[in-house]
Amino acid sequence: AMQEIAAETSGAGSPALWTLADEDTTIYLFGTVHILRPDVDWRTDEIDAAFKSADKVVFEVDTTSPEGQRAMMSDFLQKGYYAGGQTLSNVLNAEDEAVISAAVESIGMPMAAIDPMEPWMAAVNLSVLKMQQDGFDPASGVEMTLLEEANASGKTLGYLEGAADQAAVFDELPEPFQIQFLYETAVALDMSAEMLDGVVDEWADGDVAGLGAMVASPDVNGGEELYGPLFKERNANWAPQIEAMLDEPGTVFVAVGSGHLAGPDSVITMIRNDGYEVTGP
């Protein structure tokens, strides 16, 4: 149903780019896809010019610097593993375990590989591994591409949150809900590449309404329980940080997951609701 809604709307034919500016500051806002097929061509002259003009590039979270990698290990990965000998198999009922282990084995992994993981971490790993098997590559994702270029041209880097903030979104979900999230991931695993291709199509077309329907809506992504912490609360943390960037002269390129710039509670909507003019769709 979400894909049908998305198909009814269309965009400008290239990924959306927004601008928030005052006399001495220009902030570009660009939605990313974290993992892409290597052959997706999403660059345009407008996007390239905006990126090139930026002194500073701001991402969601630092996953690549030595400090960032340490934080990912200690604050994100570690949170996703059980302590004290608990295992995933112990918390799953027989029916859920049968579905989940079948999905895990379908991508050539033994259940033992995810057994030490909390359900949310197992779900995240399952999705990413399946995507990689189906030809998607994090190295082709927008962040990695832009990060390499930012480093090569000596741009300053900034981040909107820490690894611990990202982990908390999932880690603080009640366990029954984490299990539901893992179960739904397992059930839909065979369709996940097709779903992501659909999302990428909407994104590459600049169809913000379609993208919102597919990604940033309480009706998808496991309902309000996950939509709240994953989108609404994080967007509400980011909007004031982005507005505060107007205090420093210069040009900033903000690149965050495209789902955060779409849907009813998007960062764009929040900034506009605060009385700022944001040009773009």
C-alpha positions as CSV (number, residue, x, y, z in Angstrom):
1,A,0.0,0.0,0.0
2,M,2.8,2.4,0.9
3,Q,4.5,1.7,-2.5
4,E,1.2,2.5,-4.3
5,I,0.9,5.8,-2.4
6,A,4.6,6.5,-3.3
7,A,4.0,5.7,-7.0
8,E,1.2,8.2,-7.2
9,T,3.5,11.1,-6.5
10,S,6.7,12.1,-8.3
11,G,9.6,14.4,-7.8
12,A,11.9,16.6,-9.9
13,G,14.0,13.7,-11.2
14,S,17.0,14.0,-8.9
15,P,17.5,13.8,-5.1
16,A,16.0,16.8,-3.2
17,L,18.2,19.5,-1.9
18,W,17.1,22.2,0.5
19,T,18.6,25.5,1.5
20,L,18.4,27.5,4.8
21,A,20.3,30.8,4.7
22,D,20.9,34.2,6.2
23,E,23.2,37.1,5.3
24,D,26.5,35.3,5.9
25,T,25.5,31.6,6.2
26,T,24.2,29.0,3.7
27,I,23.1,25.6,4.9
28,Y,22.3,22.9,2.4
29,L,20.3,19.9,3.6
30,F,20.6,16.7,1.6
31,G,19.0,13.3,2.3
32,T,21.2,10.2,2.0
33,V,20.8,6.5,1.5
34,H,23.4,4.7,3.7
35,I,23.8,1.7,1.4
36,L,23.4,1.7,-2.4
37,R,24.0,-0.4,-5.4
38,P,27.3,0.8,-6.9
39,D,25.7,1.7,-10.3
40,V,23.2,4.2,-8.9
41,D,23.9,7.6,-10.4
42,W,22.6,10.2,-8.0
43,R,24.9,13.1,-8.7
44,T,23.7,16.4,-10.3
45,D,25.5,19.6,-11.1
46,E,23.4,21.3,-8.4
47,I,24.3,18.8,-5.7
48,D,28.0,18.8,-6.7
49,A,28.1,22.6,-6.7
50,A,26.5,22.9,-3.3
51,F,28.8,20.3,-1.8
52,K,31.9,21.8,-3.3
53,S,31.0,25.3,-1.9
54,A,30.7,23.9,1.7
55,D,33.5,24.6,4.2
56,K,31.9,22.1,6.6
57,V,30.1,18.8,6.1
58,V,27.8,17.5,8.8
59,F,26.7,13.8,9.1
60,E,24.5,12.0,11.6
61,V,27.3,10.2,13.4
62,D,31.1,9.6,13.2
63,T,31.7,6.0,12.2
64,T,35.1,6.4,10.6
65,S,37.6,8.4,12.6
66,P,39.7,6.5,15.2
67,E,37.6,8.1,18.0
68,G,34.4,7.4,16.0
69,Q,35.3,3.8,15.5
70,R,36.1,3.4,19.2
71,A,32.7,4.9,20.1
72,M,31.0,2.6,17.6
73,M,32.7,-0.4,19.2
74,S,32.0,0.6,22.8
75,D,28.7,2.5,22.5
76,F,26.9,0.8,19.7
77,L,28.2,-2.7,19.1
78,Q,28.7,-3.6,22.7
79,K,25.2,-2.4,23.6
80,G,23.9,-4.9,21.1
81,Y,25.3,-8.0,22.8
82,Y,23.9,-9.8,25.8
83,A,25.9,-9.7,29.0
84,G,25.9,-12.5,31.6
85,G,25.4,-15.5,29.4
86,Q,21.9,-14.6,28.1
87,T,21.3,-15.7,24.5
88,L,18.8,-14.8,21.8
89,S,17.6,-18.4,21.6
90,N,16.6,-18.2,25.3
91,V,14.4,-15.2,24.8
92,L,12.6,-16.4,21.6
93,N,9.6,-18.7,21.6
94,A,9.8,-21.8,19.4
95,E,7.7,-20.3,16.6
96,D,9.7,-17.1,16.4
97,E,13.0,-18.9,16.6
98,A,12.0,-21.2,13.7
99,V,11.2,-18.2,11.4
100,I,14.3,-16.2,12.5
101,S,16.8,-19.1,12.2
102,A,15.4,-20.0,8.8
103,A,16.1,-16.3,7.7
104,V,19.5,-16.4,9.2
105,E,20.4,-19.7,7.5
106,S,19.0,-18.4,4.2
107,I,21.9,-15.9,4.0
108,G,24.4,-18.6,4.8
109,M,24.9,-17.9,8.5
110,P,24.5,-20.2,11.5
111,M,22.0,-19.2,14.2
112,A,25.0,-19.4,16.6
113,A,26.4,-16.2,14.9
114,I,23.6,-14.0,16.1
115,D,22.8,-15.9,19.3
116,P,24.9,-13.6,21.5
117,M,23.1,-10.5,20.1
118,E,20.1,-8.7,21.5
119,P,17.1,-8.9,19.1
120,W,17.6,-5.3,17.7
121,M,21.3,-5.9,16.9
122,A,20.4,-9.2,15.2
123,A,17.8,-7.4,13.1
124,V,20.2,-4.7,12.0
125,N,22.9,-7.3,11.1
126,L,20.4,-9.5,9.3
127,S,19.3,-6.5,7.1
128,V,22.7,-5.3,6.2
129,L,24.1,-8.7,5.4
130,K,21.1,-9.5,3.2
131,M,21.5,-6.1,1.4
132,Q,25.2,-6.8,0.8
133,Q,24.4,-10.3,-0.6
134,D,21.9,-8.6,-3.0
135,G,24.5,-6.2,-4.4
136,F,24.2,-3.1,-2.2
137,D,27.4,-1.7,-0.7
138,P,27.9,0.7,2.2
139,A,31.1,2.0,0.5
140,S,28.8,3.2,-2.3
141,G,26.4,4.8,0.2
142,V,26.1,8.6,0.0
143,E,27.9,9.2,3.3
144,M,31.1,7.2,2.4
145,T,31.2,8.9,-1.0
146,L,30.9,12.4,0.4
147,L,33.2,11.7,3.3
148,E,36.0,10.7,1.0
149,E,35.5,13.8,-1.0
150,A,35.3,16.0,2.1
151,N,38.5,14.6,3.4
152,A,40.3,14.9,0.1
153,S,39.4,18.6,-0.2
154,G,40.1,19.4,3.5
155,K,36.6,20.3,4.6
156,T,35.7,20.4,8.3
157,L,33.5,17.6,9.6
158,G,30.7,17.8,12.1
159,Y,28.2,15.3,13.6
160,L,24.6,15.7,15.0
161,E,24.8,12.8,17.5
162,G,27.1,10.2,19.0
163,A,27.2,6.4,18.5
164,A,25.6,6.0,22.0
165,D,22.6,8.1,20.8
166,Q,22.1,5.9,17.8
167,A,22.3,2.7,19.9
168,A,19.9,4.0,22.5
169,V,17.1,4.3,19.8
170,F,17.1,0.5,19.5
171,D,18.6,-0.6,22.8
172,E,15.9,1.1,24.9
173,L,13.1,-0.5,23.1
174,P,11.3,-3.0,25.3
175,E,12.4,-6.6,24.6
176,P,9.1,-7.9,23.2
177,F,9.1,-5.0,20.8
178,Q,12.7,-5.8,19.8
179,I,11.7,-9.4,19.1
180,Q,8.8,-8.2,17.0
181,F,11.2,-6.0,15.0
182,L,13.5,-8.9,14.5
183,Y,10.6,-11.2,13.5
184,E,9.3,-8.7,11.0
185,T,12.8,-8.3,9.5
186,A,13.1,-12.0,9.2
187,V,9.7,-12.4,7.6
188,A,10.3,-9.7,5.0
189,L,14.0,-10.5,4.4
190,D,13.4,-11.9,0.9
191,M,11.6,-8.7,-0.1
192,S,14.0,-6.3,1.5
193,A,16.1,-5.6,-1.6
194,E,13.0,-5.0,-3.6
195,M,11.8,-2.6,-0.9
196,L,15.1,-0.7,-0.7
197,D,15.2,-0.5,-4.5
198,G,11.8,1.1,-4.3
199,V,13.0,3.6,-1.6
200,V,16.1,4.4,-3.7
201,D,13.9,5.1,-6.8
202,E,11.7,7.6,-4.8
203,W,14.9,9.2,-3.3
204,A,16.6,9.5,-6.7
205,D,13.5,11.0,-8.2
206,G,13.4,13.6,-5.4
207,D,9.9,12.4,-4.5
208,V,9.7,13.6,-0.9
209,A,6.1,12.6,-0.4
210,G,6.7,9.1,-1.7
211,L,9.7,8.7,0.4
212,G,7.8,9.8,3.5
213,A,5.1,7.2,2.8
214,M,7.6,4.4,2.4
215,V,10.1,5.3,5.1
216,A,9.2,8.1,7.6
217,S,5.6,7.2,8.5
218,P,4.3,5.7,11.8
219,D,2.6,3.1,9.6
220,V,5.9,1.5,8.5
221,N,9.1,0.9,10.5
222,G,7.3,-1.0,13.3
223,G,4.7,1.6,14.2
224,E,4.8,4.5,16.6
225,E,7.1,2.7,19.1
226,L,10.0,2.8,16.7
227,Y,8.9,5.8,14.6
228,G,9.0,8.0,17.7
229,P,12.6,7.4,18.8
230,L,14.0,6.7,15.3
231,F,12.6,9.7,13.6
232,K,10.5,12.2,15.6
233,E,12.8,12.5,18.7
234,R,16.0,12.5,16.7
235,N,14.6,15.1,14.2
236,A,13.6,17.3,17.2
237,N,17.2,17.1,18.5
238,W,18.7,17.9,15.1
239,A,16.5,20.9,14.0
240,P,17.8,23.3,16.7
241,Q,21.4,22.2,16.1
242,I,21.0,23.0,12.4
243,E,19.3,26.4,13.1
244,A,22.2,27.3,15.4
245,M,24.6,26.8,12.5
246,L,23.3,30.1,11.1
247,D,25.3,31.9,13.9
248,E,28.6,31.0,12.2
249,P,29.4,32.5,8.8
250,G,30.2,30.1,6.0
251,T,28.6,27.3,4.0
252,V,27.5,24.0,5.5
253,F,26.4,20.8,3.8
254,V,24.2,18.6,6.1
255,A,23.8,15.0,4.9
256,V,21.5,12.8,6.9
257,G,19.3,9.8,6.1
258,S,16.6,10.9,3.6
259,G,13.8,9.6,5.9
260,H,14.7,12.4,8.3
261,L,13.9,15.0,5.6
262,A,10.5,13.4,4.6
263,G,7.3,12.5,6.4
264,P,5.1,14.5,8.8
265,D,7.8,15.2,11.4
266,S,10.7,15.9,9.1
267,V,13.6,18.1,10.1
268,I,12.6,20.4,7.2
269,T,9.0,20.7,8.6
270,M,10.4,21.4,12.1
271,I,12.7,24.1,10.9
272,R,9.9,25.7,8.9
273,N,7.6,25.5,11.9
274,D,10.2,27.4,13.9
275,G,9.7,30.3,11.5
276,Y,12.7,29.8,9.2
277,E,12.4,29.9,5.4
278,V,13.7,26.7,3.8
279,T,13.8,26.6,0.0
280,G,13.3,23.2,-1.6
281,P,10.4,20.8,-1.9
